[in-house]
Amino acid sequence: MDKNIIVHPFPPLFDKNSETLILGSFPSVKSREEMFFYGHPQNRFWKVLSAIFNENVPETIEDKKTFVLSHNLALWDSIHSCTVTGSSDSSIKNVIPNDISLIINESKISRIFCNGALSHRMYTRYILPFTKINAVKLPSTSPANASYSFERLVSEWKIIQKAEC
């Protein structure tokens, strides 16, 4: 498969009440097709959040938006554009980071969590110097992170709910 330079195709999800930002790295092929976060059916993101907040897994994009905003969360990615092969984080090169100042300035974001090591690395390298908000690295919900069981992911990700309280 050829490497392609791809620009992030959809906007962040947040509102003025968002307090906790969850940053991924860059949307998968499936997420780019759906034009929304964590669109691959094998990605455990929506199941993990639903377990943490003891709610049903949202099915539609509108349900997912409502779910995120109802918990004062925000979703975005660390990378604005990059060279990538398919959906493989390990193939990502030539990174241009996302500017998250709009989210920070127009919400109540005080906590940032990164979904996986690449997101955290990109945030720390490119974005932290501007935000001055340390981010917590959480284990990736990607199906590529097979070493983490669903139960272990939920246990690690519960910090988001605790932070919300």
RAGINOR-V284967 format. One record per pair of residues at least 24 apart in sequence whose C-alpha atoms are under 10 Angstrom apart, sorted by sequence separation. I is the first residue (numbers start at 1). J is the second residue. If there is no record, write none. Layout:
i=I j=J
i=I j=J
This chain:
i=8 j=32
i=9 j=33
i=10 j=34
i=11 j=35
i=12 j=36
i=13 j=37
i=37 j=61
i=76 j=100
i=98 j=122
i=109 j=133
i=110 j=134
i=111 j=135
i=112 j=136
i=113 j=137
i=114 j=138
i=115 j=139
i=116 j=140
i=136 j=160
i=7 j=32
i=10 j=35
i=11 j=36
i=12 j=37
i=36 j=61
i=97 j=122
i=98 j=123
i=110 j=135
i=111 j=136
i=112 j=137
i=113 j=138
i=114 j=139
i=115 j=140
i=116 j=141
i=6 j=32
i=9 j=35
i=10 j=36
i=11 j=37
i=35 j=61
i=92 j=118
i=96 j=122
i=97 j=123
i=101 j=127
i=114 j=140
i=115 j=141
i=116 j=142
i=8 j=35
i=9 j=36
i=10 j=37
i=34 j=61
i=37 j=64
i=76 j=103
i=89 j=116
i=95 j=122
i=99 j=126
i=100 j=127
i=104 j=131
i=115 j=142
i=36 j=64
i=37 j=65
i=75 j=103
i=89 j=117
i=90 j=118
i=97 j=125
i=98 j=126
i=99 j=127
i=36 j=65
i=74 j=103
i=89 j=118
i=97 j=126
i=98 j=127
i=101 j=130
i=104 j=133
i=116 j=145
i=89 j=119
i=96 j=126
i=97 j=127
i=100 j=130
i=101 j=131
i=95 j=126
i=99 j=130
i=100 j=131
i=99 j=131
i=74 j=107
i=72 j=107
i=73 j=108
i=74 j=109
i=72 j=108
i=73 j=109
i=78 j=114
i=72 j=109
i=75 j=112
i=77 j=114
i=78 j=115
i=37 j=75
i=73 j=111
i=74 j=112
i=75 j=113
i=76 j=114
i=77 j=115
i=36 j=75
i=37 j=76
i=73 j=112
i=79 j=118
i=37 j=77
i=78 j=118
i=79 j=119
i=78 j=119
i=77 j=119
i=78 j=120
i=115 j=157
i=78 j=121
i=79 j=122
i=78 j=122
i=79 j=123
i=113 j=157
i=77 j=122
i=78 j=123
i=77 j=123
i=78 j=124
i=113 j=159
i=79 j=126
i=113 j=160
i=20 j=68
i=78 j=126
i=79 j=127
i=112 j=160
i=27 j=76
i=78 j=127
i=111 j=160
i=18 j=68
i=19 j=69
i=26 j=76
i=27 j=77
i=14 j=65
i=18 j=69
i=20 j=71
i=21 j=72
i=22 j=73
i=23 j=74
i=24 j=75
i=25 j=76
i=26 j=77
i=13 j=65
i=17 j=69
i=18 j=70
i=19 j=71
i=20 j=72
i=21 j=73
i=22 j=74
i=23 j=75
i=24 j=76
i=25 j=77
i=26 j=78
i=27 j=79
i=111 j=163
i=15 j=68
i=16 j=69
i=17 j=70
i=18 j=71
i=19 j=72
i=20 j=73
i=21 j=74
i=22 j=75
i=23 j=76
i=24 j=77
i=25 j=78
i=26 j=79
i=27 j=80
i=110 j=163
i=111 j=164
i=14 j=68
i=15 j=69
i=17 j=71
i=18 j=72
i=19 j=73
i=20 j=74
i=21 j=75
i=22 j=76
i=23 j=77
i=24 j=78
i=25 j=79
i=26 j=80
i=13 j=68
i=14 j=69
i=17 j=72
i=18 j=73
i=19 j=74
i=20 j=75
i=21 j=76
i=22 j=77
i=23 j=78
i=24 j=79
i=25 j=80
i=26 j=81
i=32 j=87
i=89 j=144
i=13 j=69
i=16 j=72
i=17 j=73
i=18 j=74
i=21 j=77
i=22 j=78
i=23 j=79
i=26 j=82
i=28 j=84
i=29 j=85
i=30 j=86
i=31 j=87
i=88 j=144
i=15 j=72
i=17 j=74
i=18 j=75
i=29 j=86
i=30 j=87
i=14 j=72
i=15 j=73
i=16 j=74
i=26 j=84
i=28 j=86
i=29 j=87
i=14 j=73
i=15 j=74
i=28 j=87
i=29 j=88
i=13 j=73
i=14 j=74
i=27 j=87
i=28 j=88
i=13 j=74
i=14 j=75
i=26 j=87
i=27 j=88
i=28 j=89
i=12 j=74
i=13 j=75
i=14 j=76
i=26 j=88
i=27 j=89
i=12 j=75
i=13 j=76
i=26 j=89
i=11 j=75
i=12 j=76
i=25 j=89
i=11 j=76
i=12 j=77
i=10 j=76
i=11 j=77
i=26 j=92
i=25 j=92
i=8 j=77
i=8 j=78
i=45 j=115
i=8 j=79
i=9 j=80
i=26 j=97
i=7 j=79
i=8 j=80
i=9 j=81
i=25 j=97
i=26 j=98
i=7 j=80
i=8 j=81
i=25 j=98
i=6 j=80
i=7 j=81
i=8 j=82
i=6 j=81
i=7 j=82
i=5 j=81
i=6 j=82
i=7 j=83
i=5 j=82
i=6 j=83
i=23 j=100
i=4 j=82
i=5 j=83
i=6 j=84
i=3 j=82
i=4 j=83
i=5 j=84
i=6 j=85
i=21 j=100
i=3 j=83
i=4 j=84
i=5 j=85
i=2 j=83
i=3 j=84
i=4 j=85
i=2 j=84
i=3 j=85
i=4 j=86
i=21 j=103
i=1 j=84
i=2 j=85
i=3 j=86
i=21 j=104
i=1 j=85
i=2 j=86
i=19 j=103
i=1 j=86
i=18 j=103
i=19 j=104
i=18 j=104
i=21 j=107
i=5 j=92
i=16 j=103
i=20 j=107
i=21 j=108
i=73 j=160
i=3 j=91
i=4 j=92
i=5 j=93
i=12 j=100
i=14 j=102
i=15 j=103
i=16 j=104
i=18 j=106
i=19 j=107
i=20 j=108
i=21 j=109
i=3 j=92
i=5 j=94
i=7 j=96
i=14 j=103
i=16 j=105
i=17 j=106
i=18 j=107
i=19 j=108
i=20 j=109
i=21 j=110
i=22 j=111
i=23 j=112
i=24 j=113
i=25 j=114
i=3 j=93
i=5 j=95
i=8 j=98
i=12 j=102
i=13 j=103
i=14 j=104
i=16 j=106
i=17 j=107
i=18 j=108
i=19 j=109
i=20 j=110
i=21 j=111
i=22 j=112
i=23 j=113
i=24 j=114
i=25 j=115
i=71 j=161
i=12 j=103
i=15 j=106
i=16 j=107
i=17 j=108
i=18 j=109
i=19 j=110
i=20 j=111
i=21 j=112
i=22 j=113
i=23 j=114
i=24 j=115
i=25 j=116
i=73 j=164
i=14 j=106
i=15 j=107
i=16 j=108
i=17 j=109
i=18 j=110
i=19 j=111
i=20 j=112
i=21 j=113
i=22 j=114
i=23 j=115
i=24 j=116
i=25 j=117
i=26 j=118
i=72 j=164
i=14 j=107
i=15 j=108
i=16 j=109
i=18 j=111
i=19 j=112
i=20 j=113
i=21 j=114
i=22 j=115
i=23 j=116
i=24 j=117
i=25 j=118
i=26 j=119
i=48 j=141
i=71 j=164
i=14 j=108
i=15 j=109
i=24 j=118
i=25 j=119
i=47 j=141
i=14 j=109
i=24 j=119
i=25 j=120
i=45 j=140
i=46 j=141
i=23 j=119
i=24 j=120
i=25 j=121
i=44 j=140
i=45 j=141
i=22 j=119
i=23 j=120
i=25 j=122
i=43 j=140
i=44 j=141
i=45 j=142
i=24 j=122
i=25 j=123
i=43 j=141
i=44 j=142
i=45 j=143
i=24 j=123
i=42 j=141
i=43 j=142
i=44 j=143
i=51 j=150
i=23 j=123
i=42 j=142
i=43 j=143
i=51 j=151
i=42 j=143
i=43 j=144
i=44 j=145
i=52 j=153
i=40 j=142
i=41 j=143
i=42 j=144
i=43 j=145
i=48 j=150
i=52 j=154
i=38 j=141
i=40 j=143
i=47 j=150
i=48 j=151
i=51 j=154
i=52 j=155
i=38 j=142
i=48 j=152
i=49 j=153
i=50 j=154
i=51 j=155
i=44 j=149
i=45 j=150
i=48 j=153
i=49 j=154
i=52 j=157
i=53 j=158
i=44 j=150
i=48 j=154
i=51 j=157
i=52 j=158
i=47 j=154
i=48 j=155
i=51 j=158
i=52 j=159
i=53 j=160
i=45 j=153
i=48 j=156
i=49 j=157
i=52 j=160
i=53 j=161
i=44 j=153
i=45 j=154
i=48 j=157
i=49 j=158
i=52 j=161
i=44 j=154
i=48 j=158
i=52 j=162
i=49 j=160
i=23 j=135
i=45 j=157
i=49 j=161
i=22 j=135
i=21 j=135
i=22 j=136
i=23 j=137
i=28 j=142
i=22 j=137
i=25 j=140
i=22 j=138
i=24 j=140
i=24 j=141
i=22 j=160
i=21 j=160
i=20 j=160
i=20 j=161
i=20 j=163
i=19 j=163
i=20 j=164
i=19 j=164
